[in-house]
Amino acid sequence: MPEDHSAVPSSDGQSLGRGHDHGVVDDLHVTVGRRLRASGMRYSRSRFAVVEVLADAGRPVTLREILVVDGGRRLAQSSAYRNLAELVDVGAVRRVDAGDDRARFELHESLTGHHHHLVCDVCGRVEDFRVPDEFERQVAALVDVAEGGGFRVDAHRFDMLGRCADCR
């Protein structure tokens, strides 16, 4: 069960995932708890379990992948949807569109660091993908062009589509 820590959340942009550092995960839960409390919500066992699944996955996952959480207990689908929506609303989780009809969810990049995605057109698997700093500098220049034309850029994304190693 989550605890109310007073530690300052980590800002080192470390990616969470399999084999993640427990100090980073503690910071993750502190940050998520603060975001929920700021919106008048508590960090319930089911929200905690959803965050744990997303942190352990280290990639965007479908609702089906999220449903078995918390030591093998089943989380009701309606509860998972509601918790995901609330976690999205407070900026702890984001929905990832992979171009098909299945929603995928991941921890918000403010918690994991900026990244992009590799999307398999065959099986639908989505993996995190970090691009070189030079690419991000070029995107920043494009943002300047867009904003010079009066468009406010809030974020950007870059997905590479193709076939994963299992589907080649």
ABEGO torsion letter per residue (X at the ends): XBBBBABBBBAAGBBBEBGBBAAAAAAAAAAAAAAAAAAGBBBBAAAAAAAAAAAAAGBBBBAAAAABBGGGBBBBAAAAAAAAAAAAAAGABBBBBAGBABBBBBBBAAAAEBBBBBBBAAAGBBBBBBBBAAAAAAAAAAAAAAAAAGBBBABBBBBBBEBBAAAX
